[in-house]
């Protein structure tokens, strides 16, 4: 059963569970990366057999498999995927930044170019659940950014197939290639390339502890979005919140993973007790009841604070991945929230709406990193290059200042490189 705690008896840092892996993930992942670098596709095929029970001859998903998936998925779900994709495109299209140029002084041109990365690699989890929503959320921003090539890696089933819902989502999102491999070995393949899988410039997408560690170890060889931990939700609720709704929303995260954290913070003890009771009613109704039960019992919390202002302070301290503002006037509190991955406003905006359909991204910073990190966006798939142009006359106007600045730092060659051009005779 979930615990109810008074805020004055628990530190904010203790509210969200911080889970330490039980095995030495770092060394295991390092060995996997080294093997993939050395043996390429051979290593990947061996890992598919070892970890997924899949004996494959090729890693690339064929066009025929994609067509088969589109036929296998029910038409209603295809329509929902298309509507969700349109909402995601509409939201992320507003994130596009343009190059700029400044030339308001004679002889001087400065500017910045916004350039998409050449190739983006997306990790899509498999295992206990398949996530076509992640396909849409990760690939559509990359396409809007203008990436010439977007590839997916995702673990196969024991039969060597990819979940048809994932393939359908990839097709709708315009993904270029899909490869049948998961885990740390998939991250290694994206980072270094193999005979089949091209080396990418950016790797994004959530995964288990081995995937997260692999992303950490290949960072620098490639760029990554973030190191994501177990999923988490923080519900800020007043006493008028329906306890059935709050319990359902807590369980929407708890069913993800036994390590997920679901937390309710309220100023109402009556609501806290009602939600505690309601969780016991709803958990047995879930298909993933065993996972939800472990998450709620081990990592779940209900915190009772003295006021909604204190509740908001707790939310900012925790910087949660998902934050629900289940209060009477949510927009009164929006500006007070400084740290959260994604905010869900009001009593009729469950976090699940953001997971699938509304448009804002669901790949979010976890573990308090929302204090300095942002949701996945178009910005993750572009880089910026700046440029400078001066005529001789423009340089002459500032060369002495540049040289003076350089000499103040003890860099006389820098100073000379500016002065030598202005002291030459005009040819």
C-alpha positions as CSV (number, residue, x, y, z in Angstrom):
1,X,0.0,0.0,0.0
2,X,1.2,3.5,-0.8
3,X,2.5,5.5,2.2
4,X,1.0,8.8,3.4
5,X,3.6,11.2,4.8
6,X,3.5,14.6,6.4
7,X,5.8,16.9,4.5
8,X,7.5,18.3,7.6
9,X,8.6,14.7,8.4
10,X,10.2,13.9,5.0
11,X,12.8,15.7,2.9
12,X,11.9,16.6,-0.6
13,X,15.0,14.8,-1.9
14,X,13.5,11.6,-0.4
15,X,10.1,11.8,-2.1
16,X,11.1,10.4,-5.5
17,X,12.8,7.0,-5.3
18,X,16.4,7.0,-6.7
19,X,17.1,3.5,-7.8
20,X,20.6,2.0,-8.0
21,X,21.0,-0.9,-10.4
22,X,21.6,-4.3,-8.8
23,X,24.2,-5.3,-11.3
24,X,27.4,-3.7,-12.6
25,X,25.8,-2.2,-15.6
26,X,28.8,0.0,-16.5
27,X,31.2,-2.9,-17.1
28,X,28.6,-5.1,-18.9
29,X,27.8,-2.2,-21.3
30,X,31.5,-1.5,-21.9
31,X,32.1,-5.1,-23.0
32,X,29.0,-5.0,-25.3
33,X,30.2,-1.8,-26.9
34,X,33.7,-3.2,-27.5
35,X,32.3,-6.3,-29.0
36,X,30.1,-4.4,-31.4
37,X,32.9,-2.1,-32.5
38,X,35.1,-5.2,-33.2
39,X,32.6,-7.6,-34.7
40,X,29.8,-5.4,-36.1
41,X,26.7,-7.2,-37.4
42,X,28.0,-10.6,-36.2
43,X,27.9,-9.3,-32.6
44,X,24.5,-7.8,-33.1
45,X,23.0,-11.0,-34.5
46,X,24.5,-13.0,-31.6
47,X,23.0,-10.6,-29.1
48,X,19.6,-10.9,-30.8
49,X,19.8,-14.6,-30.2
50,X,21.1,-14.3,-26.7
51,X,18.8,-11.6,-25.3
52,X,15.7,-11.8,-27.5
53,X,15.7,-15.4,-28.7
54,X,15.6,-14.2,-32.3
55,X,17.7,-16.0,-34.9
56,X,18.1,-13.6,-37.9
57,X,20.0,-13.4,-41.1
58,X,19.5,-9.7,-41.6
59,X,18.9,-6.7,-39.3
60,X,17.1,-4.4,-41.8
61,X,13.3,-4.4,-41.8
62,X,12.1,-4.9,-45.3
63,X,9.5,-2.9,-47.3
64,X,7.4,-6.0,-47.4
65,X,7.4,-6.2,-43.6
66,X,6.3,-2.6,-43.4
67,X,3.5,-3.2,-45.9
68,X,2.5,-6.3,-43.9
69,X,2.3,-4.3,-40.7
70,X,0.2,-1.6,-42.3
71,X,-2.3,-4.3,-43.3
72,X,-2.2,-6.0,-39.9
73,X,-2.9,-2.9,-37.8
74,X,-6.6,-2.1,-37.5
75,X,-7.7,0.9,-39.5
76,X,-9.0,2.8,-36.5
77,X,-5.5,2.7,-34.9
78,X,-4.0,3.9,-38.2
79,X,-6.3,6.8,-38.1
80,X,-5.4,7.6,-34.5
81,X,-1.7,7.5,-35.4
82,X,-2.3,9.9,-38.2
83,X,-4.2,12.3,-36.0
84,X,-1.6,12.1,-33.3
85,X,1.2,12.6,-35.8
86,X,-0.5,15.8,-37.1
87,X,-0.8,17.2,-33.6
88,X,2.8,16.5,-32.9
89,X,3.8,18.1,-36.2
90,X,1.7,21.2,-35.5
91,X,3.3,21.7,-32.1
92,X,6.9,21.0,-33.1
93,X,6.7,23.1,-36.3
94,X,6.5,26.1,-34.0
95,X,9.9,25.2,-32.6
96,X,11.8,25.7,-35.8
97,X,14.5,28.4,-35.6
98,X,15.8,30.3,-38.6
99,X,19.2,31.3,-39.6
100,X,20.0,35.0,-39.3
101,X,22.3,37.6,-40.7
102,X,23.4,41.0,-39.3
103,X,24.9,43.6,-41.7
104,X,24.0,47.0,-40.2
105,X,27.6,48.3,-40.1
106,X,29.6,49.1,-43.2
107,X,31.9,46.2,-44.2
108,X,30.7,43.8,-41.5
109,X,28.6,40.7,-41.9
110,X,27.9,38.3,-39.1
111,X,25.4,35.5,-38.9
112,X,24.3,32.1,-37.8
113,X,23.3,29.1,-39.8
114,X,20.9,26.5,-38.4
115,X,21.8,23.1,-39.9
116,X,20.1,19.7,-39.2
117,X,22.4,16.8,-38.2
118,X,23.1,14.5,-41.2
119,X,21.7,11.4,-39.6
120,X,19.6,10.8,-36.4
121,X,19.3,7.4,-34.6
122,X,16.2,6.7,-32.6
123,X,16.0,4.0,-29.9
124,X,12.5,2.6,-29.5
125,X,12.0,0.3,-26.5
126,X,10.6,-3.2,-26.7
127,X,10.4,-5.9,-24.0
128,X,7.5,-5.7,-21.6
129,X,5.7,-3.1,-23.9
130,X,6.0,-1.6,-27.3
131,X,5.7,2.1,-27.8
132,X,4.6,3.4,-31.2
133,X,4.0,6.7,-29.4
134,X,7.8,7.0,-28.9
135,X,8.3,6.5,-32.7
136,X,6.1,9.5,-33.4
137,X,7.6,11.7,-30.6
138,X,11.2,11.1,-31.6
139,X,11.1,10.9,-35.4
140,X,8.7,13.8,-36.2
141,X,10.9,16.5,-34.7
142,X,13.9,15.1,-36.5
143,X,12.0,15.2,-39.8
144,X,10.8,18.8,-39.1
145,X,14.4,19.8,-38.4
146,X,15.3,18.6,-41.8
147,X,17.5,15.5,-41.0
148,X,18.3,13.8,-44.3
149,X,18.2,10.4,-42.7
150,X,16.3,9.1,-39.7
151,X,16.8,5.5,-38.6
152,X,15.3,3.4,-35.8
153,X,16.7,0.6,-33.7
154,X,14.2,-1.6,-31.8
155,X,14.4,-5.1,-30.3
156,X,12.8,-8.0,-32.2
157,X,10.5,-10.6,-30.8
158,X,11.7,-14.2,-30.5
159,X,10.1,-14.8,-34.0
160,X,12.3,-12.1,-35.4
161,X,9.4,-9.7,-36.0
162,X,9.0,-6.1,-35.0
163,X,5.7,-5.1,-33.4
164,X,3.4,-4.0,-36.3
165,X,2.3,-0.9,-34.3
166,X,5.9,0.3,-34.2
167,X,6.3,-0.3,-37.9
168,X,3.0,1.5,-38.7
169,X,4.0,4.5,-36.7
170,X,7.5,4.6,-38.3
171,X,5.9,4.5,-41.8
172,X,3.5,7.4,-40.9
173,X,6.3,9.4,-39.4
174,X,8.5,9.0,-42.5
175,X,11.4,7.0,-40.9
176,X,14.0,6.0,-43.5
177,X,15.3,2.7,-42.1
178,X,14.4,0.4,-39.2
179,X,16.8,-2.2,-37.7
180,X,16.0,-5.2,-35.6
181,X,18.3,-4.8,-32.6
182,X,17.8,-3.4,-29.1
183,X,19.7,-2.9,-25.9
184,X,23.2,-1.5,-25.3
185,X,24.3,-3.2,-28.5
186,X,21.9,-1.1,-30.6
187,X,23.3,2.1,-29.1
188,X,26.8,0.9,-29.9
189,X,25.8,0.2,-33.5
190,X,24.4,3.7,-33.9
191,X,27.4,5.3,-32.4
192,X,30.1,3.5,-34.3
193,X,28.3,1.9,-37.3
194,X,28.3,-1.7,-38.5
195,X,28.1,-3.3,-41.9
196,X,24.3,-2.8,-41.9
197,X,23.6,0.0,-39.5
198,X,25.0,3.5,-40.4
199,X,26.8,5.6,-37.9
200,X,24.6,8.5,-36.7
201,X,25.3,11.9,-35.3
202,X,22.6,12.0,-32.7
203,X,21.0,9.3,-30.6
204,X,17.6,9.9,-28.9
205,X,15.0,7.9,-27.1
206,X,14.4,6.2,-23.8
207,X,15.4,2.7,-22.7
208,X,16.3,0.5,-19.7
209,X,19.4,0.9,-17.5
210,X,21.7,-0.8,-20.1
211,X,20.5,1.6,-22.9
212,X,20.9,4.6,-20.6
213,X,24.5,3.5,-19.7
214,X,25.4,2.9,-23.3
215,X,24.2,6.4,-24.3
216,X,26.4,7.7,-21.5
217,X,29.4,5.8,-22.6
218,X,29.1,6.7,-26.3
219,X,28.5,10.4,-25.6
220,X,31.3,12.4,-27.3
221,X,31.5,9.9,-30.1
222,X,27.9,11.0,-30.9
223,X,25.5,13.4,-29.3
224,X,22.6,12.2,-27.2
225,X,19.4,13.7,-25.9
226,X,19.6,12.8,-22.2
227,X,20.2,10.0,-19.8
228,X,16.7,9.0,-18.8
229,X,15.9,7.2,-15.6
230,X,12.7,5.4,-14.6
231,X,9.5,7.3,-15.4
232,X,7.9,9.5,-12.8
233,X,4.8,11.5,-12.1
234,X,4.0,14.2,-9.6
235,X,0.3,15.2,-9.1
236,X,-0.3,18.5,-7.4
237,X,-3.9,18.3,-6.1
238,X,-6.3,20.3,-4.0
239,X,-9.0,18.9,-1.8
240,X,-11.6,19.1,-4.6
241,X,-9.8,16.6,-6.8
242,X,-11.6,13.4,-7.6
243,X,-9.6,10.6,-5.9
244,X,-10.5,8.2,-8.7
245,X,-8.9,10.4,-11.2
246,X,-5.8,11.0,-9.1
247,X,-5.4,7.2,-8.5
248,X,-5.8,6.4,-12.1
249,X,-3.2,9.0,-13.1
250,X,-0.7,7.6,-10.5
251,X,-1.2,4.2,-11.9
252,X,-0.7,5.4,-15.5
253,X,3.0,5.8,-14.6
254,X,3.3,3.0,-12.1
255,X,2.4,0.4,-14.8
256,X,5.4,1.4,-16.9
257,X,8.0,-0.1,-14.7
258,X,8.5,-1.5,-11.2
259,X,11.1,1.2,-10.8
260,X,8.7,4.0,-11.8
261,X,7.8,6.7,-9.2
262,X,4.2,7.9,-8.7
263,X,3.7,10.7,-6.2
264,X,0.7,12.8,-5.1
265,X,1.3,16.0,-3.1
266,X,-1.8,17.7,-1.6
267,X,-2.9,20.0,1.1
268,X,-5.8,17.7,2.0
269,X,-5.5,14.7,4.3
270,X,-9.0,13.7,3.3
271,X,-7.9,13.5,-0.4
272,X,-4.7,11.6,0.6
273,X,-6.7,8.9,2.4
274,X,-9.3,8.6,-0.3
275,X,-6.6,8.2,-3.0
276,X,-4.8,5.6,-0.9
277,X,-8.0,3.6,-0.7
278,X,-8.8,4.1,-4.4
279,X,-5.4,2.7,-5.5
280,X,-6.3,-0.6,-3.7
281,X,-9.5,-0.7,-5.7
282,X,-7.9,0.1,-9.1
283,X,-4.6,-1.9,-9.0
284,X,-6.3,-5.4,-9.3
285,X,-8.2,-4.2,-12.4
286,X,-5.0,-3.6,-14.4
287,X,-3.4,-6.0,-16.9
288,X,0.0,-5.0,-15.5
289,X,-1.1,-5.2,-11.9
290,X,2.0,-6.8,-10.7
291,X,4.2,-4.1,-12.1
292,X,1.9,-1.3,-10.8
293,X,1.8,-2.9,-7.4
294,X,5.6,-3.1,-7.1
295,X,5.9,0.5,-8.2
296,X,3.2,1.9,-5.9
297,X,4.3,-0.1,-2.8
298,X,8.1,0.5,-3.2
299,X,8.3,3.9,-4.9
300,X,4.9,5.5,-4.5
301,X,4.3,8.4,-2.0
302,X,1.4,10.6,-0.9
303,X,2.7,13.8,0.7
304,X,0.4,16.1,2.7
305,X,1.7,19.7,3.0
306,X,0.2,22.6,4.9
307,X,-0.8,24.7,1.8
308,X,-0.8,24.7,-1.9
309,X,2.0,27.2,-1.9
310,X,4.1,24.6,-0.1
311,X,3.0,22.0,-2.6
312,X,4.2,24.1,-5.4
313,X,7.6,24.6,-3.6
314,X,7.8,20.8,-3.4
315,X,7.1,20.4,-7.1
316,X,9.9,22.9,-8.0
317,X,12.3,21.1,-5.7
318,X,11.5,17.7,-7.3
319,X,11.5,19.0,-10.9
320,X,9.4,16.0,-12.0
321,X,9.2,14.5,-15.5
322,X,5.4,14.8,-15.5
323,X,3.6,17.3,-13.4
324,X,-0.2,17.4,-13.2
325,X,-1.8,20.5,-11.8
326,X,-5.1,19.1,-10.6
327,X,-6.3,22.3,-9.0
328,X,-9.3,24.7,-9.3
329,X,-7.5,27.4,-11.3
330,X,-4.4,25.8,-12.8
331,X,-3.3,28.9,-14.8
332,X,-2.9,30.8,-11.6
333,X,0.0,28.4,-10.8
334,X,1.6,28.0,-14.2
335,X,4.1,30.8,-13.8
336,X,5.0,29.5,-10.3
337,X,6.2,26.2,-11.8
338,X,9.9,26.6,-12.7
339,X,11.0,23.1,-13.0
340,X,9.1,20.3,-14.8
341,X,9.5,18.3,-17.9
342,X,5.8,18.6,-19.0
343,X,2.9,20.2,-17.2
344,X,-0.7,19.0,-17.5
345,X,-3.2,21.6,-16.6
346,X,-6.5,21.1,-14.8
347,X,-8.8,18.3,-13.9
348,X,-9.4,17.0,-17.5
349,X,-5.8,16.7,-18.7
350,X,-4.4,13.3,-17.7
351,X,-0.7,12.7,-18.4
352,X,-1.7,10.0,-20.8
353,X,-3.1,12.7,-23.1
354,X,0.5,14.0,-23.5
355,X,1.9,10.5,-23.9
356,X,-0.1,9.9,-27.1
357,X,-2.0,12.6,-28.7
358,X,-1.9,16.3,-27.6
359,X,1.3,17.2,-29.5
360,X,3.9,18.3,-26.9
361,X,6.8,15.8,-26.7
362,X,6.8,12.9,-24.2
363,X,10.5,12.3,-24.2
364,X,11.3,14.2,-21.0
365,X,14.0,14.8,-18.4
366,X,13.8,12.6,-15.3
367,X,15.5,12.4,-12.0
368,X,15.3,16.1,-11.2
369,X,17.1,17.0,-14.4
370,X,14.2,19.2,-15.5
371,X,16.0,21.9,-13.5
372,X,18.4,22.2,-16.3
373,X,17.1,20.1,-19.2
374,X,14.2,20.3,-21.6
375,X,11.8,18.0,-23.4
376,X,13.0,16.5,-26.7
377,X,12.4,19.0,-29.5
378,X,13.4,20.2,-33.0
379,X,16.4,21.8,-31.3
380,X,17.8,18.4,-30.5
381,X,18.3,17.6,-34.2
382,X,20.0,20.8,-35.4
383,X,23.3,22.4,-34.8
384,X,24.4,26.0,-35.3
385,X,27.3,27.4,-37.2
386,X,28.3,31.1,-37.0
387,X,30.2,33.2,-39.5
388,X,32.0,36.5,-39.6
389,X,33.0,38.8,-42.5
390,X,35.0,42.1,-42.3
391,X,36.3,44.2,-45.1
392,X,39.8,45.8,-44.7
393,X,38.3,49.1,-43.7
394,X,36.1,47.5,-41.1
395,X,39.0,45.6,-39.6
396,X,41.1,48.8,-39.5
397,X,38.5,50.5,-37.3
398,X,38.8,47.9,-34.6
399,X,42.2,46.2,-35.0
400,X,43.9,48.2,-32.3
401,X,41.1,47.3,-29.8
402,X,41.4,43.6,-30.8
403,X,45.1,43.7,-30.3
404,X,44.8,45.5,-27.0
405,X,42.4,42.8,-25.8
406,X,44.7,40.0,-26.9
407,X,47.7,41.5,-25.3
408,X,45.8,41.8,-22.0
409,X,45.5,38.0,-22.1
410,X,49.1,37.6,-22.9
411,X,48.4,36.3,-26.5
412,X,50.7,38.5,-28.6
413,X,50.3,36.3,-31.7
414,X,46.6,37.0,-31.6
415,X,47.3,40.7,-31.5
416,X,49.8,40.5,-34.4
417,X,47.3,38.6,-36.6
418,X,44.9,41.6,-36.3
419,X,47.5,44.3,-36.7
420,X,49.5,42.7,-39.5
421,X,46.6,43.1,-41.9
422,X,46.1,46.8,-41.2
423,X,49.8,47.7,-41.4
424,X,50.3,46.2,-44.8
425,X,50.4,48.6,-47.8
426,X,47.2,48.6,-49.8
427,X,48.0,46.8,-53.1
